[in-house]
């Protein structure tokens, strides 16, 4: 199911883009006309990684600082958080978890602008938010989120594109389904050869590619029982490098943009230290190990990157003798307070 759902993501994205255009335009006008003093994201797991990507886009393109809300401040500590002039964005596949629903309800009751990017549009989260934007990924059966993660990234980018009213980003989104179909054909078999016998791995990104590193790390743990940690390329020398020894695997997502040069230099340095580097980079990077598919604009490249990764991750799980649809100790809907 994981592989089939990952392969269906381009069609799910096309389905999302074919709907709700007026609603996104209306939301964009609302966001552009509202002077927020605070912007927050509310999410867990893969949805939190999607929130990281959305937050990066908002900060980079619109100059608004975005923080991830520790939900226990609302659900357990009952902290008297100031809600006025606040934008609160929740991301969820199921929209069921109380620790995502309750903060959105709290902030909406306090007068904040609340947005839910949610796959189940009839869920408690969708009902709690002022602006419920459907992901339109269809029902996701596999425990490991794939198509719902990709459609979350797209929904967040759509929101930003309309908020900023950016024609280039809007056009890039329209072209994204074809870019994702191309990404499903990427040959990452070299990664399977390296990682099938591996016990651990570091996954590295920076800037807009760091959320992809976080998500890839989670999927390695979830579907391949592979101990994986994600690090920013700017942080790896601040302690994690002490773990690097001969043959230690590193997967580096070097997407286009201002952080790419530093990640390419890091890949060269880690090779010099004996690491088994899997450098994922676009086809114009000669030293790449894995060809990273690209979108029509660099800010959408992480979506194409994770599409290619998911196909490989499903195949890796099988190569390690596991079933990616039945991860140990996990269920599809996780409800925490």
C-alpha positions as CSV (number, residue, x, y, z in Angstrom):
1,X,0.0,0.0,0.0
2,X,2.8,2.4,0.8
3,X,4.3,2.1,-2.6
4,X,1.0,2.4,-4.4
5,X,0.0,5.4,-2.4
6,X,3.3,7.1,-3.0
7,X,2.9,6.5,-6.7
8,X,-0.6,7.9,-6.6
9,X,0.6,11.2,-5.1
10,X,0.9,13.1,-8.5
11,X,-2.7,12.4,-9.3
12,X,-3.7,13.4,-5.8
13,X,-1.9,16.7,-6.3
14,X,-3.6,17.2,-9.6
15,X,-6.9,16.6,-7.9
16,X,-6.2,19.2,-5.2
17,X,-5.1,21.8,-7.7
18,X,-8.3,21.3,-9.7
19,X,-10.4,22.3,-6.6
20,X,-10.7,25.1,-4.1
21,X,-9.0,27.8,-6.2
22,X,-11.5,30.5,-5.1
23,X,-11.1,29.4,-1.5
24,X,-7.3,29.7,-1.6
25,X,-7.6,33.1,-3.3
26,X,-10.0,34.3,-0.5
27,X,-7.7,32.9,2.1
28,X,-4.7,34.6,0.5
29,X,-6.5,38.0,0.5
30,X,-7.4,37.5,4.2
31,X,-3.8,36.7,5.1
32,X,-2.4,39.6,3.1
33,X,-4.8,42.1,4.8
34,X,-4.3,40.9,8.4
35,X,-1.3,42.3,10.5
36,X,-0.3,39.2,12.4
37,X,2.1,39.7,15.3
38,X,2.5,35.9,15.8
39,X,2.4,32.9,13.5
40,X,2.3,29.3,14.8
41,X,2.1,25.8,13.4
42,X,0.4,22.9,15.2
43,X,1.2,19.4,14.1
44,X,2.8,16.0,15.0
45,X,5.0,13.5,13.1
46,X,5.0,13.8,9.3
47,X,2.6,16.7,9.5
48,X,5.0,18.6,11.7
49,X,7.7,18.1,9.0
50,X,5.3,19.5,6.5
51,X,4.7,22.4,8.8
52,X,8.5,23.1,8.9
53,X,8.4,23.4,5.1
54,X,5.4,25.7,5.2
55,X,7.0,27.8,7.9
56,X,10.2,28.2,5.9
57,X,8.3,29.4,2.9
58,X,6.4,31.9,5.0
59,X,9.5,33.2,6.6
60,X,11.6,33.3,3.4
61,X,9.0,34.8,1.2
62,X,6.8,36.9,3.5
63,X,9.2,37.8,6.3
64,X,6.9,36.6,9.1
65,X,8.6,34.6,11.9
66,X,6.8,31.3,12.4
67,X,7.2,29.1,15.5
68,X,6.0,25.5,16.2
69,X,3.6,25.5,19.1
70,X,4.4,23.0,22.0
71,X,0.8,21.8,22.2
72,X,1.0,20.8,25.8
73,X,1.0,24.5,26.7
74,X,-2.6,24.4,25.8
75,X,-3.7,20.8,26.4
76,X,-1.8,20.1,29.7
77,X,-0.4,23.3,31.2
78,X,-3.5,25.4,30.3
79,X,-1.2,28.4,29.8
80,X,-2.8,31.8,29.2
81,X,-1.5,32.3,25.7
82,X,-2.2,35.5,24.0
83,X,-4.3,34.8,20.9
84,X,-5.0,38.1,19.3
85,X,-3.3,39.0,16.1
86,X,-2.2,35.4,15.7
87,X,-2.1,33.1,12.7
88,X,-2.3,29.5,13.7
89,X,-1.9,26.8,11.0
90,X,-2.6,23.1,11.8
91,X,-1.6,20.3,9.4
92,X,-3.1,16.8,9.8
93,X,-4.0,13.7,7.8
94,X,-6.8,12.5,10.1
95,X,-7.7,15.7,12.0
96,X,-8.5,13.5,15.0
97,X,-5.7,14.0,17.6
98,X,-6.9,16.1,20.6
99,X,-3.6,17.8,21.0
100,X,-3.9,19.3,17.5
101,X,-7.7,20.0,17.7
102,X,-7.7,21.7,21.1
103,X,-5.1,24.4,20.3
104,X,-6.9,25.3,17.1
105,X,-10.2,25.6,19.0
106,X,-8.4,27.6,21.8
107,X,-6.9,30.1,19.3
108,X,-10.0,30.5,17.3
109,X,-12.1,31.2,20.4
110,X,-9.5,33.9,21.3
111,X,-9.9,35.6,17.9
112,X,-6.9,34.2,16.1
113,X,-7.0,33.4,12.3
114,X,-7.0,29.6,12.2
115,X,-6.2,27.4,9.2
116,X,-6.4,23.6,9.0
117,X,-4.7,21.8,6.1
118,X,-6.4,18.5,6.6
119,X,-7.2,15.4,4.6
120,X,-10.4,14.4,6.5
121,X,-12.6,17.5,5.9
122,X,-15.3,16.1,8.2
123,X,-12.9,15.7,11.1
124,X,-12.9,17.5,14.5
125,X,-9.9,19.6,13.3
126,X,-11.7,20.8,10.2
127,X,-14.7,21.7,12.2
128,X,-12.5,23.6,14.8
129,X,-10.7,25.8,12.3
130,X,-12.0,28.9,10.6
131,X,-10.4,28.0,7.3
132,X,-10.4,24.2,6.6
133,X,-8.5,23.4,3.4
134,X,-8.9,19.8,2.2
135,X,-5.7,18.0,1.1
136,X,-7.8,15.8,-1.3
137,X,-5.3,12.9,-1.0
138,X,-8.1,10.4,-0.7
139,X,-8.2,7.8,2.1
140,X,-4.7,6.7,3.1
141,X,-4.5,3.1,4.2
142,X,-0.8,2.7,4.8
143,X,0.4,3.6,8.3
144,X,3.3,5.4,6.7
145,X,2.1,8.7,5.3
146,X,3.1,9.5,1.8
147,X,0.5,11.0,-0.4
148,X,-1.0,13.0,2.5
149,X,2.5,14.4,3.3
150,X,3.0,15.5,-0.3
151,X,-0.4,17.1,-0.6
152,X,0.2,18.9,2.7
153,X,3.3,20.5,1.2
154,X,1.3,21.5,-1.8
155,X,-1.5,22.9,0.2
156,X,1.0,25.0,2.2
157,X,2.7,26.2,-0.9
158,X,-0.7,27.1,-2.4
159,X,-1.6,29.1,0.7
160,X,1.8,31.0,0.5
161,X,1.4,31.6,-3.3
162,X,-2.0,33.2,-2.8
163,X,-0.9,35.1,0.3
164,X,2.1,36.5,-1.6
165,X,0.1,36.6,-4.9
166,X,3.2,35.2,-6.7
167,X,2.6,34.2,-10.3
168,X,5.8,32.2,-10.6
169,X,4.9,30.0,-7.6
170,X,1.4,29.6,-8.8
171,X,2.6,28.5,-12.2
172,X,5.1,26.1,-10.6
173,X,2.3,24.5,-8.6
174,X,0.3,24.0,-11.7
175,X,3.2,22.2,-13.3
176,X,3.9,20.1,-10.2
177,X,1.9,16.9,-11.1
178,X,4.1,16.3,-14.1
179,X,7.2,16.9,-12.2
180,X,6.1,14.4,-9.5
181,X,5.3,11.8,-12.2
182,X,8.9,12.1,-13.4
183,X,10.1,11.9,-9.8
184,X,8.4,8.5,-9.4
185,X,10.7,7.1,-12.1
186,X,14.0,8.2,-10.4
187,X,16.5,5.4,-10.0
188,X,17.6,5.3,-6.4
189,X,18.6,1.7,-6.4
190,X,22.2,2.7,-5.3
191,X,20.7,3.8,-2.0
192,X,19.0,0.4,-1.5
193,X,22.3,-1.4,-2.1
194,X,24.0,0.8,0.6
195,X,21.2,0.8,3.1
196,X,19.8,-2.7,3.0
197,X,22.5,-4.0,5.3
198,X,22.9,-0.7,7.3
199,X,22.2,-0.3,11.0
200,X,22.1,3.5,11.1
201,X,22.2,6.6,9.0
202,X,22.3,10.4,9.2
203,X,20.0,12.3,6.9
204,X,21.1,15.9,6.1
205,X,19.5,18.9,4.6
206,X,19.5,22.6,5.2
207,X,17.0,25.4,4.8
208,X,14.1,24.4,2.7
209,X,15.5,20.8,2.3
210,X,15.7,20.2,6.0
211,X,12.0,19.2,6.4
212,X,12.7,16.5,3.8
213,X,15.6,15.2,5.8
214,X,13.3,15.1,8.9
215,X,10.6,13.2,7.0
216,X,13.1,10.8,5.4
217,X,14.6,10.1,8.8
218,X,11.2,9.2,10.2
219,X,10.4,6.9,7.3
220,X,13.7,5.1,7.7
221,X,12.8,4.4,11.3
222,X,9.1,3.7,10.7
223,X,9.3,1.4,7.6
224,X,12.9,-0.1,7.7
225,X,13.7,-0.2,11.4
226,X,16.8,1.8,10.6
227,X,18.1,4.1,13.3
228,X,18.1,7.4,11.5
229,X,18.8,11.0,12.7
230,X,18.2,14.2,10.7
231,X,20.6,17.1,11.0
232,X,21.0,20.4,9.3
233,X,24.1,20.7,7.3
234,X,25.0,23.7,9.5
235,X,24.8,21.6,12.7
236,X,26.5,18.3,11.8
237,X,30.0,19.6,12.8
238,X,28.7,20.7,16.2
239,X,28.8,17.2,17.7
240,X,27.1,14.7,15.4
241,X,30.3,14.4,13.3
242,X,31.9,12.4,16.2
243,X,29.7,9.5,15.1
244,X,31.2,9.4,11.6
245,X,33.6,6.5,11.0
246,X,34.6,4.4,8.1
247,X,31.5,3.4,6.0
248,X,29.0,5.4,8.1
249,X,26.1,6.2,5.7
250,X,24.9,9.8,5.1
251,X,22.0,10.7,2.8
252,X,22.3,14.4,1.9
253,X,19.5,16.3,0.2
254,X,21.2,19.1,-1.8
255,X,18.2,20.8,-3.4
256,X,18.7,24.0,-5.5
257,X,19.0,27.3,-3.7
258,X,21.5,29.2,-1.5
259,X,22.2,26.2,0.8
260,X,23.2,23.8,-1.9
261,X,26.9,24.8,-2.2
262,X,27.5,24.2,1.5
263,X,25.8,20.8,1.3
264,X,28.0,19.8,-1.7
265,X,31.1,20.9,0.2
266,X,29.9,18.9,3.2
267,X,29.5,15.8,1.1
268,X,33.0,16.1,-0.2
269,X,34.4,16.5,3.4
270,X,32.4,13.6,4.7
271,X,33.7,11.4,1.9
272,X,37.2,12.4,3.0
273,X,36.4,11.3,6.5
274,X,35.4,7.8,5.3
275,X,31.6,8.2,5.4
276,X,29.5,6.4,2.8
277,X,27.8,9.4,1.3
278,X,24.6,9.2,-0.7
279,X,24.5,12.7,-2.2
280,X,21.1,13.4,-3.7
281,X,21.4,16.4,-6.1
282,X,20.1,17.6,-9.4
283,X,21.5,16.2,-12.6
284,X,23.8,19.2,-13.1
285,X,25.8,18.2,-10.0
286,X,28.6,15.8,-11.3
287,X,29.5,14.3,-7.9
288,X,25.9,13.2,-7.1
289,X,25.1,9.6,-6.2
290,X,21.3,9.9,-6.6
291,X,19.6,12.2,-9.1
292,X,17.3,14.6,-7.4
293,X,14.3,15.5,-9.5
294,X,13.4,19.2,-9.7
295,X,10.2,21.2,-10.0
296,X,9.8,24.3,-12.1
297,X,10.9,26.6,-9.2
298,X,13.4,25.7,-6.5
299,X,11.0,26.3,-3.6
300,X,9.0,23.4,-4.8
301,X,12.0,21.1,-5.3
302,X,11.6,19.5,-1.8
303,X,8.2,18.1,-2.9
304,X,9.8,16.4,-5.9
305,X,12.6,15.1,-3.7
306,X,10.4,13.4,-1.2
307,X,8.4,11.8,-4.0
308,X,11.5,10.1,-5.3
309,X,12.5,9.2,-1.7
310,X,9.2,7.5,-0.9
311,X,9.4,5.1,-3.8
312,X,12.9,4.1,-2.7
313,X,11.9,3.8,1.0
314,X,9.1,1.4,0.2
315,X,11.5,-0.7,-1.8
316,X,14.2,-0.6,0.9
317,X,11.7,-1.8,3.5
318,X,11.1,-4.9,1.4
319,X,14.8,-5.4,0.7
320,X,15.3,-5.5,4.5
321,X,12.6,-8.2,4.9
322,X,10.0,-5.9,6.4
323,X,6.5,-4.9,5.5
324,X,6.2,-1.1,5.2
325,X,2.4,-1.3,5.6
326,X,2.8,-2.9,9.1
327,X,5.4,-1.0,11.1
328,X,6.0,-2.4,14.6
329,X,3.9,-0.8,17.4
330,X,2.3,1.8,15.1
331,X,-1.2,2.6,14.0
332,X,-2.6,5.0,11.3
333,X,-4.3,7.4,13.7
334,X,-2.4,8.5,16.8
335,X,-4.3,10.4,19.5
336,X,-2.3,12.2,22.1
337,X,-3.2,14.9,24.6
